[in-house]
Amino acid sequence: MVLRATFVVLCILAGLALFSDGVDQQGRLMLASVVGLGIGGVVLGLEYLLRNTKTAVLLGGIIGLACGLVLAGIAAWSVAITVPAVESVPILGLLLLAGFPYLGLVYGVRLFAESGFFKRVRGNESGGASSVSNKILDTSVIIDGRVADLCETGFLEGTFILPQFILNELQHIADSADPLKRSRGRRGLDILNKIQKMVDVEVRIVDEDFPHVKEVDSKIVVLAKKMNAKVITNDLNLSKVAELQGVRVLNINELCNALKPVVLPGEQLRVFVLKEGKEAAQGVAYLDDGTMIVVDNAKRFIGSNVNGVVTSVLQTQAGRMIFTRLKEETENQEPAVARG
């Protein structure tokens, strides 16, 4: 802000120097102020319009404009020495000076924006490796903590964007009067400290905020679109909203579901029946990775290990459920309980 105000003052001073002669003192100050504020306003307006423009687009536009000016100069010079001096020549030269720079600007922007020039250059400089995109962490995935384990294994690397409003939310949770929330908030801060110390990961805190957007999830989506970044989350609703708006989402829960062992109908499992199921006589067990297993007619074996045969597998967005029957019933034998 100070830099912009200084620039406007310099514009006014330049106006005073420009109108130093032939104007009275009051008129000079008025004219210099109008010209200085006008120029400063135009420049600051252009800065605001170009703030979110990608570097490749800006560079392409500048190079295209320069090439257009050069071609226009060459064309105008050619016309001047080949066409007899008539009244239409200045108009033709003006058209050339307007047309070539415009075409150069438009096609320069398009060329650099669509050709992926910078991506190829970065890939060649790094030995052919593709550039790593920015990733925005939301509150749920920070508190969950598995993202730190993925970073340690090398599956996630690059720059993690941490918005200040997410950090504020974590601090608010850590200061909560509720012991459970307070514990979750402090765990999230510990996870962030752990990630910051990793060699292959850079955590960058950004102060970008969107006061007109109330929901934190909506702010994350807006920031991701502005920075062309991916969102790492465990929140199913945030994943859906982000994907609807064209933002790439990395959902840790979906990754874990994809990495779970494949279980096919007919396979045998030995599980510990932990509790009763929703339907009559059903028992519920869990695999080590948390996958729920529903065992028919196993309610009477709660607290025991049983052998089950997989009958079907149901995959949902929330996870996976495996339905089994007792092996003894499948083989038409009397059930036997194996104590663990």
C-alpha positions, -999 to +999 in steps of 0.1 A: +000+000+000+028+024+009+046+016-024+014+024-044+009+057-026+045+066-032+040+058-069+010+081-071+030+109-054+058+105-079+033+107-108+020+140-094+056+153-090+063+143-126+032+162-137+045+193-119+078+190-138+058+185-171+037+216-166+063+239-152+060+266-179+032+286-192+007+279-164+000+298-132+008+282-098-028+272-090-035+259-125-002+241-125-010+223-092-045+214-105-033+201-138-004+181-123-027+165-097-052+155-124-026+141-147-006+124-119-037+108-104-050+098-139-017+081-148-014+065-114-049+052-115-045+037-149-012+019-139-027+006-106-058-005-124-036-025-149-017-040-119-050-051-104-062-067-136-029-085-142-025-096-106-039-131-112-025-135-147+000-164-151+036-155-159+035-175-191+005-154-203+022-121-195+055-131-211+037-144-242+017-112-245+049-090-242+068-111-267+039-112-291+034-074-288+070-067-295+071-090-325+039-073-338+055-038-334+086-050-353+065-065-381+043-034-383+074-012-386+088-033-414+054-034-432+050+004-429+085+010-442+079-013-471+047+004-480+063+039-477+090+030-502+069+010-527+036+029-528+035+064-543+028+091-517-009+094-516-033+104-488-042+068-480-006+058-470-007+074-435-040+056-429-026+023-441+004+028-419-018+035-389-038+003-396-006-017-398+007-002-365-026-011-348-032-045-365+001-063-362+007-055-324-029-066-317-024-099-335+010-104-319-005-099-284-034-122-290-014-151-305+015-146-282-008-151-252-024-181-268+009-197-278+025-195-243-007-203-225-017-234-245+017-249-255+029-256-219+063-239-227+072-233-191+063-268-180+087-283-207+115-259-197+112-268-160+111-305-169+143-302-190+161-283-163+152-309-137+163-338-158+129-344-175+109-345-143+075-329-144+067-299-122+050-306-089+018-287-084+009-268-052-013-287-028-037-270-003-042-288+031-075-285+048-082-288+085-095-324+084-065-339+067-041-321+090-058-334+121-060-369+106-022-371+104-019-397+076-007-370+052+025-368+072+031-406+068+026-402+030+051-375+029+076-396+048+072-424+023+078-400-006+044-404-022+037-367-016+062-340-022+065-304-034+049-273-019+020-275+006-001-244+008-014-236+042-039-207+042-038-184+072-076-190+077-069-227+081-041-220+106-065-197+125-091-225+126-066-250+139-055-226+167-092-219+175-098-257+179-066-261+200-078-234+224-113-249+227-128-256+261-138-291+249-110-315+258-116-336+227-115-306+203-085-292+221-066-325+217-075-326+180-063-291+174-030-297+191-025-328+172-030-309+140-004-283+150+020-311+158+014-327+124+022-294+107+054-291+127+064-326+116+057-319+079+077-286+080+108-305+092+107-329+062+133-324+035+112-330+004+082-309+015+079-271+017+051-257+038+042-222+026+017-201+047-003-176+026-023-147+040-047-147+011-083-144+024-117-139+009-138-118+033-169-121+011-168-159+014-180-172+048-175-209+047-139-222+051-144-250+026-156-224+000-125-203+007-103-233+001-120-240-033-116-203-043-079-202-033-073-235-052-088-221-084-068-189-080-035-207-074-042-236-098-036-259-069-049-293-057-068-298-025-058-326+000-087-335+022-107-362+040-139-343+037-163-360+013-185-329+009-155-306+002-143-332-024-176-330-042-179-292-042-143-288-054-147-313-082-179-296-094-159-264-097-130-280-116-105-283-087-085-315-085-089-333-052-066-358-034-088-376-009-068-396+016-097-418+025-101-428-012-064-435-014-066-458+016-096-476+002-078-481-031-048-497-012-069-522+008-064-558-001-088-572-026-112-597-012-132-619-036-164-639-030-155-675-019-124-665+001-121-675+037-115-651+066-109-656+102-122-627+122-131-616+157-168-609+162-169-576+181-206-567+183-240-574+169-251-561+135-282-542+124-300-572+111-312-601+133-285-626+143-257-607+125-223-602+139-198-574+130-161-578+128-133-556+115-101-561+096-068-545+107-073-517+082-108-509+097-129-526+070-162-537+084-172-573+080-208-584+085-211-621+095-245-638+091-258-657+121-227-648+142-244-628+169-241-658+193-203-657+187-197-622+199-163-621+217-150-651+197-130-658+166-149-674+137-141-686+102-162-669+075-166-673+038-170-641+017-203-638-001-202-603-014-183-570-012-200-536-011-179-505-021-192-471-010-178-436-009-175-440+029-155-472+027-159-509+020-181-536+036-176-573+034-205-597+039-197-633+050-213-665+062-200-688+088-178-715+072-195-742+092-229-732+078-215-731+043-202-766+046-234-777+064-215-785+095-221-778+132-205-744+141-174-746+162-160-717+181-122-711+182-112-691+212-084-665+205 
